[in-house]
Amino acid sequence: MTSRPRTDLDLIPRRARVHAVRRLSGTIVRTTLRDVAGADPAAPSSLAALRAPGPDDHVKVFLPDPETGVLHAPTLAPDGGVQRPTGVVSISRELTVRATRTVDGVAEVDLDWVLHGDAGPASAWAGRAAVGDEIVLVGPGTSRGLPEGIGRLTIAVDETGLPAAARWLAAVGPDVRVTAVVEIGDDVDEAFVEDELDGADLEILYRTDGPGQLADAVRSLGAPEPDEHVVGYGEAGDLVPVRRHLRSCGVGPDRSTVVGHWRRGTVNLAPDAPLDPTDPD
C-alpha cells in the first residue's frame, strides 16, 4: 500500500451565501452554500471551481464580525498566502468539505458545524445561520488522496470528524471493509451517525461514559493489517494515545492519518498543529 498522494491546489478566496440550513442532529448543522448573487459561475473564484477531491480536504471559513455583522474578506498576499484585512475583526475556522455537487447547473458546497452554544463565534454563527447569510471560503490549498492498494480502513473520530469519516467511507467503496469507532456527546443522534457511516462496522461511544474510550476501542481491534489505513479526527488529546498505539504496531504516517480538529482549552486549533506538542511527528 502506498502513502497518500498530495496535490497542490489554487488558494483562492470565494464568497458564498447560505442557500439552505439543516439541523442534522441535536448539535450538528449543515449549511449548503452557493455563489453570491451576481457572481460569475465560470470565474476561478466561483464555487464551481472549488476542488476538494480528497476525503479530508478542508477550507478556511471566514465569518462576519459578531458585533457588527460585517464580513471582512481576506485577499491573497504576493507570496500566494492568505492576507487578513487589518484593523478589523477577522474570524476564521477550518472545516472539512462535506460535499460538493452541481444542482440544475448551480454549484453547491456542504459544510457541517458542531454547535456548542454561543461559547465561540463560529458556533454562534452556525447556530443562527439563515438563508442569504454570506461567508468566505479559502482553499483547499492542498488535497491528499487515497493510498493505492488499501484493503481495509479503520476510522476513529468524534462528531467533528464525521464529515471526513463519511467521505473516506464513500471514497474507498463497498469492496473495502471499514470499521468505524465514533465518540459522541449525548446530544448527537445515533441514527444520524449510522446514516452517515452506513456500510461500516460501527461502534458508537458516549463521551459521558468517561475519557480514553476512543483509544481503548482502537487498541481492542489489534494490530492493523499490512494493507490497512487508519484515520483519526477529533480532540487532539484523545488522539495522542491512538497514535501511540499505532506507532507501537509499526504503523507510521504512511499508513495512518491522525489529525486534531480541536484541543481542549485552545481556541481555533491550526490544522497543521502537532497532535502532541511534546512529541511532534
Kinemage of the C-alpha trace (Angstrom):
@kinemage 1
@onewidth
@group {chain A} dominant
@subgroup {mainchain}
@vectorlist {calphas} color= white
{ca met a 1} P 0.000 0.000 0.000
{ca thr a 2} L 1.377 3.403 -0.964
{ca ser a 3} L 1.274 6.590 1.096
{ca arg a 4} L -1.382 9.192 0.297
{ca pro a 5} L -0.641 11.315 -2.798
{ca arg a 6} L -0.591 15.090 -2.302
{ca thr a 7} L -1.794 17.662 -4.846
{ca asp a 8} L -1.348 21.429 -4.578
{ca leu a 9} L -4.485 23.432 -5.382
{ca asp a 10} L -5.165 27.103 -6.004
{ca leu a 11} L -5.651 29.046 -2.781
{ca ile a 12} L -8.496 31.367 -3.807
{ca pro a 13} L -10.988 33.282 -1.609
{ca arg a 14} L -14.568 32.501 -2.632
{ca arg a 15} L -17.514 34.492 -1.382
{ca ala a 16} L -20.570 32.305 -0.790
{ca arg a 17} L -24.092 32.646 0.530
{ca val a 18} L -26.152 30.227 2.569
{ca his a 19} L -28.698 28.513 0.331
{ca ala a 20} L -30.117 26.075 2.904
{ca val a 21} L -29.715 25.126 6.573
{ca arg a 22} L -30.489 21.690 8.019
{ca arg a 23} L -30.328 20.564 11.639
{ca leu a 24} L -28.932 17.062 11.199
{ca ser a 25} L -28.753 16.167 14.862
{ca gly a 26} L -29.004 17.885 18.223
{ca thr a 27} L -25.750 19.814 17.842
{ca ile a 28} L -24.887 19.341 14.167
{ca val a 29} L -25.970 21.786 11.473
{ca arg a 30} L -25.341 21.546 7.733
{ca thr a 31} L -25.122 24.701 5.652
{ca thr a 32} L -25.450 24.383 1.891
{ca leu a 33} L -23.647 27.189 0.087
{ca arg a 34} L -23.974 28.698 -3.374
{ca asp a 35} L -22.261 31.607 -5.103
{ca val a 36} L -23.366 35.086 -4.068
{ca ala a 37} L -25.782 36.910 -6.355
{ca gly a 38} L -24.120 38.304 -9.468
{ca ala a 39} L -21.047 36.070 -9.259
{ca asp a 40} L -19.624 34.682 -12.489
{ca pro a 41} L -20.103 30.891 -12.285
{ca ala a 42} L -17.199 30.420 -14.698
{ca ala a 43} L -14.715 32.509 -12.695
{ca pro a 44} L -11.879 30.894 -10.704
{ca ser a 45} L -13.445 32.410 -7.572
{ca ser a 46} L -16.739 30.563 -8.092
{ca leu a 47} L -17.797 27.556 -6.053
{ca ala a 48} L -17.825 25.548 -9.282
{ca ala a 49} L -14.033 25.945 -9.353
{ca leu a 50} L -13.576 24.754 -5.777
{ca arg a 51} L -11.810 21.403 -5.810
{ca ala a 52} L -11.859 19.117 -2.776
{ca pro a 53} L -11.240 15.605 -4.128
{ca gly a 54} L -9.557 14.228 -1.004
{ca pro a 55} L -11.707 12.744 1.772
{ca asp a 56} L -10.408 15.145 4.420
{ca asp a 57} L -9.827 18.261 2.310
{ca his a 58} L -10.702 21.358 4.301
{ca val a 59} L -11.371 25.043 3.769
{ca lys a 60} L -10.746 28.080 5.922
{ca val a 61} L -14.115 29.721 6.561
{ca phe a 62} L -14.176 33.469 7.253
{ca leu a 63} L -17.156 34.697 9.265
{ca pro a 64} L -18.737 38.101 9.837
{ca asp a 65} L -17.741 40.245 12.780
{ca pro a 66} L -20.153 39.048 15.508
{ca glu a 67} L -20.569 42.613 16.828
{ca thr a 68} L -21.207 44.450 13.555
{ca gly a 69} L -22.245 41.649 11.204
{ca val a 70} L -19.765 42.935 8.615
{ca leu a 71} L -17.872 40.277 6.647
{ca his a 72} L -14.261 41.317 6.106
{ca ala a 73} L -12.967 39.188 3.261
{ca pro a 74} L -9.321 38.112 3.059
{ca thr a 75} L -7.158 38.651 -0.003
{ca leu a 76} L -4.207 36.821 -1.492
{ca ala a 77} L -0.768 38.074 -0.490
{ca pro a 78} L 2.029 38.451 -3.080
{ca asp a 79} L 3.556 35.188 -1.855
{ca gly a 80} L 0.304 33.333 -2.533
{ca gly a 81} L -0.741 33.132 1.108
{ca val a 82} L -3.908 34.474 2.659
{ca gln a 83} L -3.832 38.081 3.838
{ca arg a 84} L -6.303 39.012 6.546
{ca pro a 85} L -7.650 42.576 6.488
{ca thr a 86} L -6.017 44.804 9.078
{ca gly a 87} L -7.715 46.997 11.638
{ca val a 88} L -10.905 44.918 11.695
{ca val a 89} L -12.166 41.727 13.308
{ca ser a 90} L -11.262 38.706 11.148
{ca ile a 91} L -12.630 35.381 12.384
{ca ser a 92} L -11.962 32.080 10.636
{ca arg a 93} L -12.310 28.370 11.295
{ca glu a 94} L -11.174 25.257 9.420
{ca leu a 95} L -13.892 22.854 8.255
{ca thr a 96} L -13.850 19.670 6.219
{ca val a 97} L -15.754 19.935 2.955
{ca arg a 98} L -18.622 17.501 3.433
{ca ala a 99} L -19.776 17.525 -0.200
{ca thr a 100} L -19.609 19.383 -3.499
{ca arg a 101} L -22.118 18.953 -6.319
{ca thr a 102} L -23.969 20.678 -9.125
{ca val a 103} L -27.763 21.022 -8.972
{ca asp a 104} L -29.516 22.239 -12.139
{ca gly a 105} L -26.247 23.761 -13.288
{ca val a 106} L -25.571 25.517 -9.951
{ca ala a 107} L -22.567 24.590 -7.784
{ca glu a 108} L -23.188 23.771 -4.120
{ca val a 109} L -20.899 23.084 -1.174
{ca asp a 110} L -21.955 21.476 2.123
{ca leu a 111} L -20.266 22.278 5.433
{ca asp a 112} L -21.204 20.600 8.732
{ca trp a 113} L -20.861 22.513 12.007
{ca val a 114} L -20.741 21.102 15.552
{ca leu a 115} L -22.527 23.522 17.863
{ca his a 116} L -21.541 24.299 21.443
{ca gly a 117} L -23.827 27.216 22.183
{ca asp a 118} L -22.575 30.781 21.966
{ca ala a 119} L -19.248 29.959 23.601
{ca gly a 120} L -17.438 30.695 20.338
{ca pro a 121} L -18.160 32.905 17.325
{ca ala a 122} L -18.260 30.020 14.841
{ca ser a 123} L -20.771 28.022 16.845
{ca ala a 124} L -22.842 31.152 17.474
{ca trp a 125} L -22.886 31.986 13.753
{ca ala a 126} L -23.754 28.447 12.664
{ca gly a 127} L -26.488 28.176 15.273
{ca arg a 128} L -28.199 31.235 13.783
{ca ala a 129} L -27.259 30.758 10.129
{ca ala a 130} L -30.034 31.710 7.754
{ca val a 131} L -30.597 31.658 4.021
{ca gly a 132} L -28.823 34.628 2.439
{ca asp a 133} L -26.030 34.919 5.020
{ca glu a 134} L -22.600 35.318 3.455
{ca ile a 135} L -19.199 33.884 4.337
{ca val a 136} L -15.865 33.462 2.545
{ca leu a 137} L -14.149 30.140 1.831
{ca val a 138} L -10.414 29.888 1.194
{ca gly a 139} L -8.886 26.682 -0.089
{ca pro a 140} L -8.372 23.832 -0.055
{ca gly a 141} L -4.757 24.721 -0.680
{ca thr a 142} L -3.718 21.078 -0.891
{ca ser a 143} L -5.501 17.783 -1.326
{ca arg a 144} L -4.467 14.320 -0.152
{ca gly a 145} L -5.932 11.365 -1.996
{ca leu a 146} L -6.389 7.703 -1.166
{ca pro a 147} L -3.409 5.379 -0.778
{ca glu a 148} L -3.170 2.838 -3.565
{ca gly a 149} L -3.727 -0.761 -2.555
{ca ile a 150} L -5.854 -0.043 0.500
{ca gly a 151} L -7.668 -3.215 1.507
{ca arg a 152} L -9.121 -2.180 4.851
{ca leu a 153} L -9.945 1.091 6.602
{ca thr a 154} L -10.299 1.865 10.293
{ca ile a 155} L -11.882 5.154 11.368
{ca ala a 156} L -11.648 6.663 14.864
{ca val a 157} L -13.418 10.020 15.254
{ca asp a 158} L -15.617 12.217 17.374
{ca glu a 159} L -18.502 14.207 15.873
{ca thr a 160} L -16.134 16.812 14.395
{ca gly a 161} L -14.577 14.053 12.303
{ca leu a 162} L -17.830 12.689 10.865
{ca pro a 163} L -17.630 14.661 7.571
{ca ala a 164} L -14.174 13.249 6.819
{ca ala a 165} L -15.205 9.783 8.016
{ca ala a 166} L -18.226 9.733 5.716
{ca arg a 167} L -16.110 10.870 2.776
{ca trp a 168} L -13.492 8.182 3.457
{ca leu a 169} L -16.209 5.548 3.535
{ca ala a 170} L -17.628 6.716 0.204
{ca ala a 171} L -14.181 7.046 -1.369
{ca val a 172} L -12.933 3.530 -0.637
{ca gly a 173} L -16.171 1.970 -1.891
{ca pro a 174} L -18.068 -1.166 -0.906
{ca asp a 175} L -15.228 -3.597 -1.634
{ca val a 176} L -13.091 -2.293 1.253
{ca arg a 177} L -14.008 -3.386 4.759
{ca val a 178} L -14.460 -0.365 7.028
{ca thr a 179} L -14.512 -0.371 10.831
{ca ala a 180} L -15.603 2.886 12.465
{ca val a 181} L -15.421 3.906 16.115
{ca val a 182} L -17.236 7.165 16.866
{ca glu a 183} L -17.332 9.010 20.177
{ca ile a 184} L -20.259 11.419 20.528
{ca gly a 185} L -21.973 13.604 23.067
{ca asp a 186} L -25.431 12.759 24.371
{ca asp a 187} L -26.974 15.405 22.122
{ca val a 188} L -25.831 13.704 18.904
{ca asp a 189} L -28.348 11.223 17.499
{ca glu a 190} L -27.131 7.669 16.975
{ca ala a 191} L -29.378 7.428 13.913
{ca phe a 192} L -27.524 10.311 12.247
{ca val a 193} L -24.155 8.648 12.845
{ca glu a 194} L -25.490 5.358 11.485
{ca asp a 195} L -26.781 7.096 8.352
{ca glu a 196} L -23.509 8.922 7.753
{ca leu a 197} L -21.452 5.742 8.109
{ca asp a 198} L -23.875 3.265 6.573
{ca gly a 199} L -21.914 0.243 5.391
{ca ala a 200} L -19.218 0.390 8.080
{ca asp a 201} L -18.843 -1.943 11.048
{ca leu a 202} L -19.819 0.733 13.545
{ca glu a 203} L -19.259 1.154 17.278
{ca ile a 204} L -20.674 4.260 18.975
{ca leu a 205} L -19.200 5.502 22.257
{ca tyr a 206} L -20.642 8.152 24.554
{ca arg a 207} L -18.323 10.826 25.905
{ca thr a 208} L -20.219 10.914 29.198
{ca asp a 209} L -19.033 7.357 29.916
{ca gly a 210} L -15.544 8.686 30.602
{ca pro a 211} L -12.244 9.556 28.908
{ca gly a 212} L -9.975 7.250 26.944
{ca gln a 213} L -12.697 5.244 25.230
{ca leu a 214} L -11.587 6.004 21.677
{ca ala a 215} L -8.044 4.774 22.270
{ca asp a 216} L -9.281 1.714 24.155
{ca ala a 217} L -11.600 0.799 21.288
{ca val a 218} L -8.827 1.146 18.708
{ca arg a 219} L -6.454 -0.966 20.807
{ca ser a 220} L -9.116 -3.661 21.113
{ca leu a 221} L -9.064 -4.052 17.312
{ca gly a 222} L -5.498 -5.334 17.447
{ca ala a 223} L -2.631 -4.530 15.118
{ca pro a 224} L -3.622 -3.134 11.698
{ca glu a 225} L -3.189 -5.371 8.658
{ca pro a 226} L -0.422 -4.541 6.134
{ca asp a 227} L -2.995 -3.176 3.646
{ca glu a 228} L -4.972 -1.276 6.299
{ca his a 229} L -5.085 2.513 6.644
{ca val a 230} L -6.163 4.075 9.948
{ca val a 231} L -7.653 7.565 10.169
{ca gly a 232} L -8.469 9.573 13.277
{ca tyr a 233} L -10.037 13.034 13.621
{ca gly a 234} L -11.217 14.732 16.777
{ca glu a 235} L -9.915 16.177 20.036
{ca ala a 236} L -6.133 16.203 19.845
{ca gly a 237} L -5.516 14.926 23.366
{ca asp a 238} L -7.855 11.980 22.849
{ca leu a 239} L -5.994 11.022 19.687
{ca val a 240} L -2.494 11.038 21.210
{ca pro a 241} L -2.872 7.514 22.684
{ca val a 242} L -4.417 6.355 19.403
{ca arg a 243} L -1.296 7.432 17.539
{ca arg a 244} L 0.899 5.968 20.277
{ca his a 245} L -0.802 2.600 19.819
{ca leu a 246} L -0.350 2.754 16.060
{ca arg a 247} L 3.348 3.522 16.477
{ca ser a 248} L 3.711 0.530 18.807
{ca cys a 249} L 2.251 -1.597 15.990
{ca gly a 250} L 4.746 -0.210 13.491
{ca val a 251} L 2.155 1.969 11.761
{ca gly a 252} L 3.574 5.362 10.824
{ca pro a 253} L 2.266 8.353 8.843
{ca asp a 254} L 2.438 6.384 5.598
{ca arg a 255} L -0.338 4.063 6.840
{ca ser a 256} L -2.275 6.411 9.075
{ca thr a 257} L -3.810 9.889 9.153
{ca val a 258} L -4.387 11.248 12.660
{ca val a 259} L -5.369 14.915 12.919
{ca gly a 260} L -6.579 17.019 15.826
{ca his a 261} L -9.608 19.095 14.843
{ca trp a 262} L -9.709 20.802 18.229
{ca arg a 263} L -7.943 20.826 21.574
{ca arg a 264} L -9.487 21.398 24.990
{ca gly a 265} L -8.537 24.869 26.199
{ca thr a 266} L -7.341 26.046 22.757
{ca val a 267} L -9.236 28.451 20.516
{ca asn a 268} L -9.132 27.679 16.774
{ca leu a 269} L -6.544 24.901 16.656
{ca ala a 270} L -4.472 25.144 13.472
{ca pro a 271} L -4.956 22.154 11.140
{ca asp a 272} L -1.200 21.640 10.931
{ca ala a 273} L -0.621 21.911 14.680
{ca pro a 274} L 1.202 18.887 16.131
{ca leu a 275} L -1.113 16.371 17.720
{ca asp a 276} L 1.136 16.307 20.780
{ca pro a 277} L 3.316 19.451 21.130
{ca thr a 278} L 5.740 17.476 23.314
{ca asp a 279} L 6.100 14.708 20.722
{ca pro a 280} L 5.567 16.083 17.209
{ca asp a 281} L 5.858 13.920 14.103
